[in-house]
Structure formats: structure tokens, C-alpha cells
Amino acid sequence: MRGAYSTKELMTILKVLAKSSITRRAKKENWQSRPCSGRGGGCEWISASLPADVRAAITAHEAQNAVATRPSPSAGQAIPARAHEIGLAKLELHGAWRVHRLSAQAKTTADAAFLAAYNSGQSHPAVFKILGRVTKHQLYRWDRALKEAGGDYQALCDHRGWAQAQGVQGRISPEAQEILTKIYLDPERPSIALAYRGMCAVLAERGLPLPTESTTRRFIQRYSRENHDLVVLMREGEKALADKVGPYITRDAGQLAVGDVLVADGHRLNFDCIHPFTGKPARMCLILWLDWASRMPVGWEIMPEENTTAISAALFMAIKNLGQTPKVVYLDNGRAFRAKFFSSAVDDELPMQTRGLYQRLGIAVQYSRPYQARTKIVERFFGTFDAQCARLLPSYRGASVADKPAYLARNEKFHRARHNDAVPTIAQATEIIQAYFGWYGQQPHEGLDGRTPLEVFAAGRGPGVDMDALAWDFLWRKEVRPSRCRVRLATRPPEKWNPTSWIAWLGYGAKAKKKRVRTGGGRVSSPTGPANAGRGVTHWPVCAGVRVGGGALVSVYLG
């Protein structure tokens, strides 16, 4: 409601035809007037002196007129559609409130009655659906905003997002946008605050206006959403672009049966073990074979480093526990996984005994894409193992510098004094990991529809394998030239070991020409193999990686 209205405006509002009807009533009820501004003369009737019924009619007329002539945001208004709708609903409710309280004697009671009827949803249900519940303080705040804006309904609209409604990408000049994006897309990955300061320094040097930091931050956020691939490439590189933006496929493990695919990888443990050679705490390497269909770990080995011995030992355990030979192995691209022992020959015309282990066992091999950890589900299992088991050990060191325990922090005395310094041996760590795998297999798994890995694994486990034939396939093959009826199995025996303990006696009469030797560590009851194979068995300590068994039998087969 404005401060004053002319006689002609009151004629339209009160719906009277004669001008004299307004002037006679004004004289009779002592309406106060003031001269009209501008040309034409005349007077305006001050709103404060008008009777209550006239003021109510004015409020109702303005509310109806505002709703009837509601401007559209698409017609050039910089108001989002939702803000436009809410603003008009506030204006309609405000007008109805003013009309209601003008005819009441007690304003406070009238306000309470109006709000009770509205908040119940019975009065103005269409407005209630848009605005919801309203308080008395909100009505007073809307009334004050309308008075200050001269009755303009836009004062009731939410001003956030008006620029976006007109397609304006913030209030940043093109020069500022160019400078800001060049700074923000630096591979050093500066923060938005640092990029803003750099932009302001350049703009100030050129004498250009400076945008606010909040506007700049909103522009960067919109720019990052609309140019996500460019921002990731420039700030994080090609690998991050492939991981976060590049195409991907979704694999359905439900199509697999137990034993169809085994996934293998090495993992550097995040807790210390006693090194078998040095006797000092060190982080060992866990080699794990995981059955994809059941998510059950079926074979594992712990070694100081990832090597062929550990991988083959873990695979031997996996096939034994699985009760069958897997159809496919999905492997890491590490050097040890690509050793000649596993895949030395792929020519079908070569004798079976000269081929790699996977080909001898009839296993298809699939290597994961280099530097694509998300392609191997075993990496996810390593994360679960670290969170549920490794962190509980006193020798845990953390997955990164930021993740290390409090007792390892610099100058930390409180936690270091209370910390248990126990470090397990490899044998103890093996028992701990084996106990965890048993517990893990009994936990419901989301990827298995709530079933446990052990339940799925037991239902699909194979009937078993011929362990003698399997041990024969796992024998190490090497071409050697006998010297003095002997062959050296290790070219450089460890220090403090008798060099002769690494020499196999082949018997008298062995010719000094190259022979194919098969060796295998462990307690072999009797050598097996072709009937015409020369055999020699001797006793000596065996060191395969770090697994030392004094007095173990090593079988040597010539073929």
C-alpha cells in the first residue's frame, strides 16, 4: 500500500462512477490530503487517514491486481521460476493477512486466528502447498520488505540464482574468467582461494574491477561441473581422467561359478613382521589367490618380496583348497607373475613338459590392465583386510604417512610409552591371517545377496585333485650341464651354508651334456615321473625364498 492515492484511483478501487462520491465522503469523514506532484494539480488522499474499509479494499485490489498481472520470468525477468512462484504466493498470503487484520479490533488475536486457519491447511490451501507453515514474524518481515520496496513483489522473492536464470555465468568479466581458469587449471592444483588471489593481483595490475571471492567460487564450481573432463585432465593428469571420467564396464560376477576365475595379486602388509634373514621388523608381502565367484581367499603366502616361489606356493594351496583346477586366472602385471616358470612357452607343438605352469595345468591367463587397480577385485579385499584385521595388530604402521598410528608421530611420548611393541614372526602372522580368513568367510557379503563367502565356496567346491600329479606339474624345470656327476641347483648359495649342500649327486656315469632337471622342495615320500627318468635323491637343507626346512628332502628328476 502506497502513502497516498488520487481520487481517480479510489474510484477504480471502490468501484464508484462519480468523482463527487469520493469528494463528498472525504469531506464528511475528514480525509487528509496532499497536493499531487507534477503537472495537473489536484490532491491525493493520505492512506493513513482513510477509513478501515477503504484501506482494506485498497489492499485487496492490489493483491488481486498483482496476481492477475504476474510477470513471467521467461519474459525478461531475472528471477528463477521457483523463486517467482514463491514470491507471488507470499504476496497473496500477505494481502489476505492485511485484509483480515484491518477488520479486527485486536490485531494480535487476529494474527493468531489467521495463522491457525492457514497453518491447518484449510485457508488458502494452494498457497500452503507452496510455502508450508508460516510464522507471525515472517508476515511482519514480508510487510516491512514490501513497504521498503514500494509494494514491489520482487522484494519477497529469493534473490539467489537470478543470474543463472538468465544464463549468466556469474558476475565475472571475460578477462577475469580467462585469468582465473589459467591459474586454477595449473597441474600444481592451487586452491580456489589461491587462484582468486592470483586473479586479483593480475586484475589490479591491469586496472580492471575485482569480483568478490564468493562469486568467483561459484563460478569455479559451475565451471568444474560443466568442464569436468578438462579440469581433471589439467589438474590431475591422464590416469585420473581415465579413472574418474573415462568409460567403464560393469561386470556381473553372478554369472561365474566357484573355480571359474581366480584373481591374484601381491599386497605389501601395513604391519611389521620379523624378517627371517635380518631379524628386524619389516613389512612383508602377502600373495593372495581369491575365488571371484565366492569372494573367498583360497591360497596365500607371506614372503619378504613378491617372487615366483611365493606365487607358485600360494597357487598350489589354492588348487588344493579349491578341489579343482581353475579355468582362468586373472593376474597382476608384476614381473614375478609373468615369470617364465608360469608362461615360458605357448607353442602347442612343444612337448608339454617344456611349457609354462599355466599351460601344463590347462589354465587360461588374463592379465589386468597396467596401473588400473580397480579392475582387480582382490584390491578391494586388501582394503577390507586392512580395515578389519591389520589395524588391530600392535605393529600396524598405516597405509600411508597420513594414516600412521599416533604412536609413530614425531615427538609423541604419551602413546609411545603406552604402546605394545610386540612384532609377530612370519609364522605367527600366517596364523593370524588364516584365522581372519576363516572369520571373513562366515560373514554375510553384500555382493553375494547376503550369503557368506564360505557358504558359496563350499557349495561349488570341486571333488578334489590328484596331489601327486599336481606336485609333478609344480616341479621346477631347469637345463643344466653335469660336472663330476653332479649339478649345482643354486649358483650362489647363501652365506654360512655349505656350498656342497646345493649340489645334487647324479650317480656315476652321468655324461657331461645338458640335461633337463626337475626339482621340488618338501618331504617327498618317493620320486615320481617317467619310467625312463634318471632319479637321484639326496638330503640337504632347503631354502626356497625364506621358507627353510632343515633336513628336508629335495627330489631331482632328469628327463
Helices and strands as residue ranges (DSSP letters): E 4-6, H 7-14, H 19-29, E 33-35, E 43-46, G 47-49, H 52-68, G 73-75, H 81-102, H 107-119, H 125-131, H 136-148, G 153-156, H 162-165, H 174-184, H 192-206, H 213-226, H 228-236, H 238-244, G 253-255, E 261-274, E 281-291, E 296-303, H 308-322, E 328-331, G 336-338, H 340-343, G 352-354, H 357-361, E 364-367, G 373-375, H 377-388, G 390-392, G 406-408, H 414-418, H 426-440, G 446-448, H 453-460, H 467-473, E 476-480, E 486-488, G 499-502, E 503-505, E 515-520, E 534-539, E 542-544, E 547-549, E 553-558
